[in-house]
Amino acid sequence: MKLHYQILIIGGGNAGLSAASQLLHKNRNLDIAIIEPSEKHYYQPAWTLVGAGVYDINNTERKEADFIPRGAEWIKDAVATFQPEQNQVTCASGTAYSYDVLLVAPGIQLDWQKIKGFKETLGKNNVTSNYAFDVAPYTWELIKNFEGGTAVFTNPSTPVKCGGAPHKIMYLACDYWRKKGILDKCDVHYISGAGVIFGVKEYAATLAGIVSRNRIKTHFASNTVEIDGGKQVVYYESKDAEGNVVRNDMKFDMCHAVPPQSAPDFVKNSPLADANNPLGYVEVDKNTMQHSRFPNIFACGDCTNAPCSKTGAAIRKQVPVVVKNILSMLAGKRLSAQYDGYSACPIPTEYGKLMLAEFDYSNTPKMTFPFNQAIPRWTMWILKRYILPWLYWNRILTGRA
Ligand SMILES: Cc1cc2nc3c(=O)[nH]c(=O)nc-3n(C[C@H](O)[C@H](O)[C@H](O)COP(=O)(O)OP(=O)(O)OC[C@H]3O[C@@H](n4cnc5c(N)ncnc54)[C@H](O)[C@@H]3O)c2cc1C
Protein backbone atom coordinates (compact mmCIF):
# COMPACT_ATOMS: atom_id res chain seq x y z
CA MET A 1 0.00 0.00 0.00
CA LYS A 2 1.42 3.35 -1.07
CA LEU A 3 1.69 5.78 1.83
CA HIS A 4 3.78 8.61 0.41
CA TYR A 5 2.94 11.01 -2.43
CA GLN A 6 4.77 13.89 -3.98
CA ILE A 7 1.57 15.97 -3.88
CA LEU A 8 -1.31 15.09 -1.58
CA ILE A 9 -4.61 16.92 -2.07
CA ILE A 10 -7.27 17.01 0.63
CA GLY A 11 -10.75 17.32 -0.90
CA GLY A 12 -11.90 16.42 -4.39
CA GLY A 13 -14.31 19.35 -4.67
CA ASN A 14 -14.13 22.30 -7.04
CA ALA A 15 -10.67 23.40 -5.84
CA GLY A 16 -9.05 19.99 -5.32
CA LEU A 17 -10.08 18.50 -8.67
CA SER A 18 -9.23 21.64 -10.65
CA ALA A 19 -5.80 21.82 -9.04
CA ALA A 20 -5.07 18.10 -9.58
CA SER A 21 -6.08 18.36 -13.24
CA GLN A 22 -4.03 21.49 -13.87
CA LEU A 23 -0.97 20.01 -12.14
CA LEU A 24 -1.17 16.92 -14.33
CA HIS A 25 -1.56 19.03 -17.48
CA LYS A 26 1.70 20.73 -16.55
CA ASN A 27 3.49 17.47 -15.79
CA ARG A 28 2.00 14.01 -16.40
CA ASN A 29 4.68 12.39 -14.22
CA LEU A 30 3.65 14.07 -10.98
CA ASP A 31 2.78 11.62 -8.22
CA ILE A 32 -0.58 12.90 -6.92
CA ALA A 33 -3.28 11.50 -4.64
CA ILE A 34 -6.62 13.08 -3.74
CA ILE A 35 -8.14 12.16 -0.38
CA GLU A 36 -11.92 12.51 -0.76
CA PRO A 37 -14.58 10.55 1.15
CA SER A 38 -17.61 11.34 -1.01
CA GLU A 39 -18.80 9.20 -3.94
CA LYS A 40 -20.64 12.24 -5.32
CA HIS A 41 -19.59 15.63 -6.56
CA TYR A 42 -22.00 18.59 -6.60
CA TYR A 43 -22.26 21.69 -8.74
CA GLN A 44 -23.50 23.86 -5.88
CA PRO A 45 -23.88 27.18 -7.75
CA ALA A 46 -26.93 25.76 -9.55
CA TRP A 47 -28.79 25.15 -6.27
CA THR A 48 -30.04 28.75 -6.44
CA LEU A 49 -31.61 27.96 -9.82
CA VAL A 50 -33.03 24.70 -8.40
CA GLY A 51 -34.69 26.70 -5.62
CA ALA A 52 -36.12 29.01 -8.28
CA GLY A 53 -37.59 26.12 -10.26
CA VAL A 54 -35.43 26.48 -13.39
CA TYR A 55 -32.84 23.73 -12.89
CA ASP A 56 -33.11 20.01 -12.21
CA ILE A 57 -31.38 19.06 -8.95
CA ASN A 58 -30.27 15.75 -10.49
CA ASN A 59 -28.13 17.67 -12.98
CA THR A 60 -26.09 19.12 -10.11
CA GLU A 61 -24.85 15.71 -8.93
CA ARG A 62 -22.25 13.54 -10.66
CA LYS A 63 -20.04 10.63 -9.72
CA GLU A 64 -16.77 11.72 -8.13
CA ALA A 65 -15.02 8.83 -9.88
CA ASP A 66 -15.73 10.37 -13.28
CA PHE A 67 -13.78 13.52 -12.42
CA ILE A 68 -10.66 12.16 -10.72
CA PRO A 69 -8.09 13.09 -13.36
CA ARG A 70 -6.19 10.31 -15.10
CA GLY A 71 -2.83 10.00 -13.40
CA ALA A 72 -4.09 10.91 -9.92
CA GLU A 73 -4.95 8.33 -7.30
CA TRP A 74 -8.21 8.58 -5.33
CA ILE A 75 -7.95 7.68 -1.65
CA LYS A 76 -11.54 7.21 -0.51
CA ASP A 77 -11.13 8.33 3.09
CA ALA A 78 -11.52 11.49 5.17
CA VAL A 79 -8.58 13.32 6.69
CA ALA A 80 -8.95 13.53 10.47
CA THR A 81 -5.72 15.13 11.72
CA PHE A 82 -2.60 16.88 10.47
CA GLN A 83 1.00 16.28 11.54
CA PRO A 84 2.71 19.06 9.57
CA GLU A 85 6.03 18.66 11.39
CA GLN A 86 6.16 15.08 10.03
CA ASN A 87 4.71 16.06 6.61
CA GLN A 88 1.84 13.70 7.32
CA VAL A 89 -1.95 13.51 7.59
CA THR A 90 -3.95 10.79 9.31
CA CYS A 91 -7.32 9.66 8.01
CA ALA A 92 -10.49 8.56 9.76
CA SER A 93 -9.55 4.96 8.90
CA GLY A 94 -6.33 5.39 10.89
CA THR A 95 -4.07 5.27 7.83
CA ALA A 96 -1.41 7.99 7.68
CA TYR A 97 -0.06 9.42 4.41
CA SER A 98 3.02 11.54 3.98
CA TYR A 99 3.78 14.09 1.28
CA ASP A 100 6.35 16.43 -0.20
CA VAL A 101 3.67 19.08 -0.75
CA LEU A 102 0.18 19.20 0.71
CA LEU A 103 -2.77 21.07 -0.83
CA VAL A 104 -5.65 21.59 1.60
CA ALA A 105 -9.05 22.03 -0.11
CA PRO A 106 -11.87 20.47 1.96
CA GLY A 107 -14.30 23.37 1.52
CA ILE A 108 -16.38 24.97 4.24
CA GLN A 109 -18.56 23.54 6.99
CA LEU A 110 -22.26 24.32 7.38
CA ASP A 111 -22.92 24.93 11.09
CA TRP A 112 -26.67 24.26 11.08
CA GLN A 113 -26.66 23.68 14.84
CA LYS A 114 -25.61 27.29 15.49
CA ILE A 115 -29.21 28.30 14.74
CA LYS A 116 -31.33 26.56 17.35
CA GLY A 117 -34.05 24.37 15.88
CA PHE A 118 -32.96 24.92 12.27
CA LYS A 119 -31.76 21.41 11.42
CA GLU A 120 -34.82 19.84 13.04
CA THR A 121 -37.26 21.87 10.96
CA LEU A 122 -35.27 22.05 7.72
CA GLY A 123 -37.29 20.78 4.78
CA LYS A 124 -40.61 21.03 6.61
CA ASN A 125 -42.83 23.62 8.32
CA ASN A 126 -42.13 25.95 5.35
CA VAL A 127 -38.45 26.24 6.32
CA THR A 128 -35.95 25.69 3.55
CA SER A 129 -32.38 26.36 2.44
CA ASN A 130 -30.65 26.26 -0.93
CA TYR A 131 -27.50 25.29 0.96
CA ALA A 132 -28.54 21.62 1.10
CA PHE A 133 -28.83 19.36 -1.95
CA ASP A 134 -31.81 17.48 -0.46
CA VAL A 135 -33.72 20.62 0.44
CA ALA A 136 -33.11 23.03 -2.47
CA PRO A 137 -36.10 21.57 -4.41
CA TYR A 138 -38.31 22.33 -1.37
CA THR A 139 -37.46 26.04 -1.81
CA TRP A 140 -39.20 25.90 -5.17
CA GLU A 141 -42.22 24.11 -3.66
CA LEU A 142 -42.56 26.94 -1.15
CA ILE A 143 -42.08 29.76 -3.65
CA LYS A 144 -44.44 28.22 -6.18
CA ASN A 145 -47.21 27.54 -3.68
CA PHE A 146 -46.91 30.81 -1.75
CA GLU A 147 -50.17 32.75 -1.76
CA GLY A 148 -49.00 35.76 0.23
CA GLY A 149 -48.04 36.44 3.84
CA THR A 150 -44.64 36.93 5.45
CA ALA A 151 -41.60 35.56 3.66
CA VAL A 152 -38.31 35.71 5.57
CA PHE A 153 -34.85 35.29 4.05
CA THR A 154 -31.86 35.11 6.39
CA ASN A 155 -28.11 35.55 6.03
CA PRO A 156 -25.74 34.72 8.91
CA SER A 157 -23.01 37.00 10.27
CA THR A 158 -20.17 34.65 9.24
CA PRO A 159 -18.77 34.57 5.72
CA VAL A 160 -20.68 32.03 3.62
CA LYS A 161 -19.95 30.28 0.37
CA CYS A 162 -21.27 32.60 -2.32
CA GLY A 163 -22.19 35.68 -0.32
CA GLY A 164 -24.92 36.49 -2.83
CA ALA A 165 -26.81 33.19 -2.50
CA PRO A 166 -28.80 34.17 0.62
CA HIS A 167 -30.42 37.10 -1.25
CA LYS A 168 -30.35 35.90 -4.88
CA ILE A 169 -33.23 33.56 -4.17
CA MET A 170 -35.19 36.39 -2.56
CA TYR A 171 -35.10 38.48 -5.76
CA LEU A 172 -36.22 35.51 -7.83
CA ALA A 173 -39.03 34.73 -5.38
CA CYS A 174 -40.25 38.34 -5.51
CA ASP A 175 -40.17 38.31 -9.31
CA TYR A 176 -42.14 35.06 -9.38
CA TRP A 177 -44.73 36.48 -7.00
CA ARG A 178 -44.97 39.70 -9.03
CA LYS A 179 -45.67 37.70 -12.19
CA LYS A 180 -48.19 35.59 -10.28
CA GLY A 181 -49.88 38.85 -9.24
CA ILE A 182 -49.49 38.35 -5.49
CA LEU A 183 -46.43 40.48 -4.62
CA ASP A 184 -48.75 43.10 -3.06
CA LYS A 185 -49.85 40.45 -0.57
CA CYS A 186 -46.26 39.47 0.29
CA ASP A 187 -44.42 40.99 3.23
CA VAL A 188 -40.79 40.17 2.43
CA HIS A 189 -38.02 40.52 5.03
CA TYR A 190 -34.25 40.13 4.70
CA ILE A 191 -32.61 39.46 8.08
CA SER A 192 -28.86 39.73 7.59
CA GLY A 193 -25.84 39.58 9.87
CA ALA A 194 -24.00 41.81 7.40
CA GLY A 195 -24.15 45.60 7.55
CA VAL A 196 -24.96 46.17 3.87
CA ILE A 197 -26.65 44.33 1.02
CA PHE A 198 -23.36 43.83 -0.89
CA GLY A 199 -19.76 44.80 -0.16
CA VAL A 200 -18.96 46.52 -3.48
CA LYS A 201 -20.78 49.84 -3.74
CA GLU A 202 -21.19 49.86 -7.53
CA TYR A 203 -23.14 46.58 -7.39
CA ALA A 204 -24.83 47.39 -4.08
CA ALA A 205 -26.47 50.41 -5.74
CA THR A 206 -28.20 48.14 -8.28
CA LEU A 207 -29.36 45.77 -5.54
CA ALA A 208 -30.72 48.67 -3.46
CA GLY A 209 -32.98 49.43 -6.43
CA ILE A 210 -34.17 45.80 -6.61
CA VAL A 211 -34.82 45.73 -2.85
CA SER A 212 -36.84 48.92 -3.10
CA ARG A 213 -38.80 47.80 -6.20
CA ASN A 214 -39.82 44.63 -4.37
CA ARG A 215 -40.57 46.54 -1.15
CA ILE A 216 -38.27 44.20 0.78
CA LYS A 217 -37.77 45.22 4.40
CA THR A 218 -34.11 44.85 5.35
CA HIS A 219 -32.82 44.15 8.86
CA PHE A 220 -29.03 44.50 8.78
CA ALA A 221 -26.59 43.60 11.59
CA SER A 222 -29.25 41.11 12.68
CA ASN A 223 -28.17 37.60 13.51
CA THR A 224 -30.63 34.72 13.25
CA VAL A 225 -30.32 32.56 16.38
CA GLU A 226 -33.35 30.29 16.41
CA ILE A 227 -36.06 28.96 14.11
CA ASP A 228 -39.13 27.45 15.71
CA GLY A 229 -40.65 25.46 12.88
CA GLY A 230 -43.76 24.42 14.79
CA LYS A 231 -44.71 27.99 15.64
CA GLN A 232 -43.21 29.34 12.39
CA VAL A 233 -41.23 31.99 14.19
CA VAL A 234 -37.68 33.14 13.50
CA TYR A 235 -35.70 34.76 16.31
CA TYR A 236 -32.84 37.15 15.62
CA GLU A 237 -30.55 39.37 17.65
CA SER A 238 -29.67 42.97 16.91
CA LYS A 239 -28.32 45.89 18.94
CA ASP A 240 -30.32 48.83 20.23
CA ALA A 241 -29.09 52.46 20.24
CA GLU A 242 -27.19 51.84 23.50
CA GLY A 243 -25.43 48.78 22.08
CA ASN A 244 -27.43 46.24 24.08
CA VAL A 245 -28.27 42.97 22.36
CA VAL A 246 -31.99 42.73 21.71
CA ARG A 247 -33.83 39.52 20.83
CA ASN A 248 -36.52 39.96 18.18
CA ASP A 249 -39.01 37.55 16.72
CA MET A 250 -40.87 37.38 13.46
CA LYS A 251 -43.71 35.10 12.47
CA PHE A 252 -43.34 33.75 8.96
CA ASP A 253 -45.29 31.87 6.33
CA MET A 254 -42.13 30.78 4.56
CA CYS A 255 -38.49 31.03 5.56
CA HIS A 256 -35.35 30.53 3.47
CA ALA A 257 -32.46 30.42 5.94
CA VAL A 258 -28.70 30.05 5.56
CA PRO A 259 -26.55 28.41 8.25
CA PRO A 260 -23.47 30.08 9.75
CA GLN A 261 -20.31 28.62 8.24
CA SER A 262 -16.73 27.95 9.34
CA ALA A 263 -13.72 25.82 8.49
CA PRO A 264 -14.34 22.07 8.80
CA ASP A 265 -13.71 21.03 12.43
CA PHE A 266 -10.69 18.87 11.56
CA VAL A 267 -9.06 21.99 10.10
CA LYS A 268 -10.22 24.29 12.90
CA ASN A 269 -8.72 21.98 15.53
CA SER A 270 -5.43 21.56 13.69
CA PRO A 271 -2.07 23.36 13.72
CA LEU A 272 -2.93 24.68 10.24
CA ALA A 273 -5.73 26.92 11.51
CA ASP A 274 -5.34 30.68 11.83
CA ALA A 275 -5.30 31.18 15.61
CA ASN A 276 -6.62 34.72 15.18
CA ASN A 277 -9.66 33.63 13.20
CA PRO A 278 -12.47 32.25 15.37
CA LEU A 279 -13.81 30.38 12.34
CA GLY A 280 -10.58 28.38 12.11
CA TYR A 281 -9.64 28.80 8.45
CA VAL A 282 -6.31 27.60 7.08
CA GLU A 283 -3.76 30.37 7.56
CA VAL A 284 -2.31 31.31 4.17
CA ASP A 285 -0.48 34.14 2.52
CA LYS A 286 -3.43 35.74 0.70
CA ASN A 287 -1.40 36.23 -2.50
CA THR A 288 0.65 33.02 -2.84
CA MET A 289 -1.85 30.74 -1.03
CA GLN A 290 1.11 29.17 0.77
CA HIS A 291 0.65 28.34 4.46
CA SER A 292 2.07 31.09 6.66
CA ARG A 293 4.00 28.68 8.90
CA PHE A 294 4.44 25.43 6.94
CA PRO A 295 6.06 26.25 3.57
CA ASN A 296 5.24 22.93 1.89
CA ILE A 297 1.52 23.34 2.60
CA PHE A 298 -0.85 25.31 0.35
CA ALA A 299 -4.60 25.81 0.54
CA CYS A 300 -7.27 27.03 -1.80
CA GLY A 301 -11.03 27.25 -2.08
CA ASP A 302 -13.50 27.96 0.69
CA CYS A 303 -11.27 26.65 3.54
CA THR A 304 -8.70 29.48 3.63
CA ASN A 305 -8.48 32.69 5.63
CA ALA A 306 -7.78 34.69 2.45
CA PRO A 307 -10.22 37.60 2.77
CA CYS A 308 -11.87 37.02 -0.58
CA SER A 309 -15.43 36.05 -1.32
CA LYS A 310 -15.81 32.24 -1.11
CA THR A 311 -16.86 31.23 -4.60
CA GLY A 312 -16.02 28.88 -7.43
CA ALA A 313 -15.14 31.99 -9.41
CA ALA A 314 -12.43 32.81 -6.85
CA ILE A 315 -11.14 29.24 -7.12
CA ARG A 316 -10.79 29.59 -10.88
CA LYS A 317 -8.23 32.34 -10.26
CA GLN A 318 -6.61 30.74 -7.17
CA VAL A 319 -5.89 27.38 -8.75
CA PRO A 320 -3.42 28.52 -11.45
CA VAL A 321 -1.56 30.46 -8.74
CA VAL A 322 -1.40 27.47 -6.41
CA VAL A 323 -0.36 25.16 -9.24
CA LYS A 324 2.42 27.45 -10.37
CA ASN A 325 3.67 27.96 -6.82
CA ILE A 326 3.59 24.24 -5.99
CA LEU A 327 5.63 23.50 -9.11
CA SER A 328 8.08 26.27 -8.20
CA MET A 329 8.45 24.84 -4.72
CA LEU A 330 9.13 21.34 -6.07
CA ALA A 331 11.73 22.82 -8.42
CA GLY A 332 13.35 24.75 -5.57
CA LYS A 333 12.42 28.09 -7.13
CA ARG A 334 10.98 31.28 -5.61
CA LEU A 335 7.16 31.42 -5.54
CA SER A 336 6.19 33.99 -8.12
CA ALA A 337 2.45 33.60 -8.76
CA GLN A 338 0.08 35.95 -6.92
CA TYR A 339 -3.69 35.87 -6.42
CA ASP A 340 -5.33 39.31 -6.29
CA GLY A 341 -8.52 38.32 -4.47
CA TYR A 342 -10.63 38.14 -7.62
CA SER A 343 -14.09 36.76 -7.06
CA ALA A 344 -17.39 36.90 -8.88
CA CYS A 345 -20.97 36.66 -7.79
CA PRO A 346 -23.63 36.17 -10.47
CA ILE A 347 -26.78 37.69 -8.93
CA PRO A 348 -30.08 37.05 -10.71
CA THR A 349 -32.27 40.06 -10.08
CA GLU A 350 -35.32 38.57 -11.82
CA TYR A 351 -36.04 35.57 -14.07
CA GLY A 352 -34.00 36.17 -17.23
CA LYS A 353 -31.80 38.96 -15.84
CA LEU A 354 -28.57 38.78 -13.91
CA MET A 355 -25.89 41.13 -12.61
CA LEU A 356 -22.41 39.61 -12.83
CA ALA A 357 -20.55 41.23 -9.93
CA GLU A 358 -16.78 40.81 -10.28
CA PHE A 359 -14.29 42.38 -7.86
CA ASP A 360 -10.98 41.85 -6.01
CA TYR A 361 -9.52 42.12 -2.48
CA SER A 362 -9.94 45.90 -2.52
CA ASN A 363 -13.64 45.56 -3.45
CA THR A 364 -12.89 47.28 -6.74
CA PRO A 365 -15.04 46.11 -9.66
CA LYS A 366 -13.04 43.91 -12.07
CA MET A 367 -15.40 43.66 -15.02
CA THR A 368 -14.55 41.08 -17.69
CA PHE A 369 -17.00 42.29 -20.32
CA PRO A 370 -16.88 45.58 -22.25
CA PHE A 371 -20.14 46.84 -20.74
CA ASN A 372 -21.34 47.99 -17.35
CA GLN A 373 -21.89 44.73 -15.46
CA ALA A 374 -23.73 46.53 -12.66
CA ILE A 375 -26.72 46.56 -15.03
CA PRO A 376 -28.59 43.22 -14.93
CA ARG A 377 -28.72 41.59 -18.37
CA TRP A 378 -30.27 38.64 -20.17
CA THR A 379 -26.87 37.61 -21.58
CA MET A 380 -25.48 37.22 -18.06
CA TRP A 381 -28.50 35.08 -17.10
CA ILE A 382 -27.69 32.82 -20.06
CA LEU A 383 -24.11 32.65 -18.82
CA LYS A 384 -25.22 31.45 -15.38
CA ARG A 385 -28.02 29.18 -16.53
CA TYR A 386 -26.30 27.41 -19.43
CA ILE A 387 -22.66 28.34 -19.99
CA LEU A 388 -21.16 28.19 -16.48
CA PRO A 389 -22.51 24.69 -15.64
CA TRP A 390 -21.09 23.38 -18.91
CA LEU A 391 -17.76 25.09 -18.26
CA TYR A 392 -17.65 23.64 -14.74
CA TRP A 393 -18.07 20.00 -15.71
CA ASN A 394 -16.14 20.13 -18.98
CA ARG A 395 -13.42 22.71 -18.54
CA ILE A 396 -12.93 23.78 -14.91
CA LEU A 397 -12.84 20.39 -13.18
CA THR A 398 -10.74 19.05 -16.03
CA GLY A 399 -8.20 21.82 -15.56
CA ARG A 400 -8.76 23.46 -18.93
CA ALA A 401 -10.29 26.75 -17.73
C1 LIG B 1 -26.35 27.74 -2.77
C2 LIG B 1 -24.98 28.02 -3.31
C3 LIG B 1 -24.82 28.89 -4.37
C4 LIG B 1 -23.55 29.15 -4.87
N1 LIG B 1 -23.44 29.99 -5.94
C5 LIG B 1 -22.22 30.21 -6.50
C6 LIG B 1 -22.10 31.00 -7.68
O1 LIG B 1 -23.09 31.47 -8.23
N2 LIG B 1 -20.88 31.21 -8.18
C7 LIG B 1 -19.75 30.68 -7.60
O2 LIG B 1 -18.65 30.89 -8.11
N3 LIG B 1 -19.83 29.94 -6.46
C8 LIG B 1 -21.03 29.67 -5.91
N4 LIG B 1 -21.14 28.88 -4.79
C9 LIG B 1 -19.91 28.52 -4.07
C10 LIG B 1 -19.13 27.34 -4.62
O3 LIG B 1 -19.97 26.22 -4.79
C11 LIG B 1 -18.01 27.02 -3.64
O4 LIG B 1 -17.25 28.20 -3.42
C12 LIG B 1 -17.08 25.93 -4.14
O5 LIG B 1 -17.78 24.72 -4.36
C13 LIG B 1 -15.96 25.69 -3.13
O6 LIG B 1 -15.08 24.71 -3.61
P1 LIG B 1 -14.15 23.91 -2.59
O7 LIG B 1 -13.37 22.97 -3.43
O8 LIG B 1 -13.47 24.84 -1.69
O9 LIG B 1 -15.21 23.11 -1.71
P2 LIG B 1 -16.23 22.01 -2.21
O10 LIG B 1 -16.49 22.12 -3.67
O11 LIG B 1 -17.40 22.12 -1.29
O12 LIG B 1 -15.47 20.65 -1.99
C14 LIG B 1 -14.91 20.25 -0.76
C15 LIG B 1 -14.61 18.76 -0.86
O13 LIG B 1 -13.85 18.35 0.29
C16 LIG B 1 -14.35 17.12 0.75
N5 LIG B 1 -14.02 16.94 2.16
C17 LIG B 1 -14.68 17.44 3.23
N6 LIG B 1 -14.11 17.01 4.36
C18 LIG B 1 -13.05 16.24 4.00
C19 LIG B 1 -12.06 15.52 4.75
N7 LIG B 1 -12.10 15.47 6.08
N8 LIG B 1 -11.11 14.84 4.06
C20 LIG B 1 -11.07 14.87 2.70
N9 LIG B 1 -11.99 15.54 1.95
C21 LIG B 1 -12.97 16.22 2.60
C22 LIG B 1 -15.86 17.19 0.48
O14 LIG B 1 -16.44 15.91 0.42
C23 LIG B 1 -15.89 17.93 -0.86
O15 LIG B 1 -15.88 17.04 -1.95
C24 LIG B 1 -22.40 28.55 -4.28
C25 LIG B 1 -22.56 27.66 -3.22
C26 LIG B 1 -23.84 27.38 -2.74
C27 LIG B 1 -23.99 26.39 -1.62
PDBQT file of the ligand as one rigid body, heavy atoms in Angstrom, charges set to zero:
ROOT
HETATM    1  C1  LIG A 501     -26.352  27.743  -2.772  1.00  0.00    +0.000 C 
HETATM    2  C2  LIG A 501     -24.975  28.019  -3.307  1.00  0.00    +0.000 A 
HETATM    3  C3  LIG A 501     -24.815  28.892  -4.370  1.00  0.00    +0.000 A 
HETATM    4  C4  LIG A 501     -23.549  29.146  -4.873  1.00  0.00    +0.000 A 
HETATM    5  N1  LIG A 501     -23.443  29.991  -5.942  1.00  0.00    +0.000 NA
HETATM    6  C5  LIG A 501     -22.224  30.211  -6.495  1.00  0.00    +0.000 A 
HETATM    7  C6  LIG A 501     -22.104  30.997  -7.681  1.00  0.00    +0.000 A 
HETATM    8  O1  LIG A 501     -23.087  31.466  -8.234  1.00  0.00    +0.000 OA
HETATM    9  N2  LIG A 501     -20.877  31.210  -8.181  1.00  0.00    +0.000 N 
HETATM   10  C7  LIG A 501     -19.749  30.679  -7.603  1.00  0.00    +0.000 A 
HETATM   11  O2  LIG A 501     -18.646  30.887  -8.109  1.00  0.00    +0.000 OA
HETATM   12  N3  LIG A 501     -19.833  29.937  -6.464  1.00  0.00    +0.000 NA
HETATM   13  C8  LIG A 501     -21.031  29.670  -5.914  1.00  0.00    +0.000 A 
HETATM   14  N4  LIG A 501     -21.136  28.884  -4.795  1.00  0.00    +0.000 N 
HETATM   15  C9  LIG A 501     -19.910  28.517  -4.066  1.00  0.00    +0.000 C 
HETATM   16  C10 LIG A 501     -19.130  27.339  -4.619  1.00  0.00    +0.000 C 
HETATM   17  O3  LIG A 501     -19.965  26.221  -4.788  1.00  0.00    +0.000 OA
HETATM   18  C11 LIG A 501     -18.006  27.016  -3.643  1.00  0.00    +0.000 C 
HETATM   19  O4  LIG A 501     -17.247  28.203  -3.421  1.00  0.00    +0.000 OA
HETATM   20  C12 LIG A 501     -17.078  25.931  -4.142  1.00  0.00    +0.000 C 
HETATM   21  O5  LIG A 501     -17.783  24.723  -4.361  1.00  0.00    +0.000 OA
HETATM   22  C13 LIG A 501     -15.963  25.686  -3.126  1.00  0.00    +0.000 C 
HETATM   23  O6  LIG A 501     -15.081  24.713  -3.613  1.00  0.00    +0.000 OA
HETATM   24  P1  LIG A 501     -14.154  23.912  -2.587  1.00  0.00    +0.000 P 
HETATM   25  O7  LIG A 501     -13.369  22.967  -3.429  1.00  0.00    +0.000 OA
HETATM   26  O8  LIG A 501     -13.466  24.840  -1.688  1.00  0.00    +0.000 OA
HETATM   27  O9  LIG A 501     -15.205  23.110  -1.707  1.00  0.00    +0.000 OA
HETATM   28  P2  LIG A 501     -16.235  22.014  -2.209  1.00  0.00    +0.000 P 
HETATM   29  O10 LIG A 501     -16.487  22.124  -3.670  1.00  0.00    +0.000 OA
HETATM   30  O11 LIG A 501     -17.403  22.120  -1.294  1.00  0.00    +0.000 OA
HETATM   31  O12 LIG A 501     -15.466  20.648  -1.985  1.00  0.00    +0.000 OA
HETATM   32  C14 LIG A 501     -14.910  20.246  -0.762  1.00  0.00    +0.000 C 
HETATM   33  C15 LIG A 501     -14.611  18.757  -0.864  1.00  0.00    +0.000 C 
HETATM   34  O13 LIG A 501     -13.850  18.354   0.291  1.00  0.00    +0.000 OA
HETATM   35  C16 LIG A 501     -14.350  17.122   0.748  1.00  0.00    +0.000 C 
HETATM   36  N5  LIG A 501     -14.015  16.942   2.157  1.00  0.00    +0.000 N 
HETATM   37  C17 LIG A 501     -14.680  17.440   3.230  1.00  0.00    +0.000 A 
HETATM   38  N6  LIG A 501     -14.109  17.009   4.365  1.00  0.00    +0.000 NA
HETATM   39  C18 LIG A 501     -13.047  16.242   4.000  1.00  0.00    +0.000 A 
HETATM   40  C19 LIG A 501     -12.062  15.518   4.746  1.00  0.00    +0.000 A 
HETATM   41  N7  LIG A 501     -12.104  15.467   6.080  1.00  0.00    +0.000 N 
HETATM   42  N8  LIG A 501     -11.113  14.842   4.063  1.00  0.00    +0.000 NA
HETATM   43  C20 LIG A 501     -11.065  14.872   2.697  1.00  0.00    +0.000 A 
HETATM   44  N9  LIG A 501     -11.991  15.535   1.950  1.00  0.00    +0.000 NA
HETATM   45  C21 LIG A 501     -12.968  16.219   2.604  1.00  0.00    +0.000 A 
HETATM   46  C22 LIG A 501     -15.858  17.190   0.479  1.00  0.00    +0.000 C 
HETATM   47  O14 LIG A 501     -16.440  15.907   0.422  1.00  0.00    +0.000 OA
HETATM   48  C23 LIG A 501     -15.887  17.928  -0.856  1.00  0.00    +0.000 C 
HETATM   49  O15 LIG A 501     -15.883  17.041  -1.954  1.00  0.00    +0.000 OA
HETATM   50  C24 LIG A 501     -22.403  28.552  -4.280  1.00  0.00    +0.000 A 
HETATM   51  C25 LIG A 501     -22.563  27.657  -3.224  1.00  0.00    +0.000 A 
HETATM   52  C26 LIG A 501     -23.836  27.381  -2.743  1.00  0.00    +0.000 A 
HETATM   53  C27 LIG A 501     -23.990  26.393  -1.618  1.00  0.00    +0.000 C 
ENDROOT
TORSDOF 0
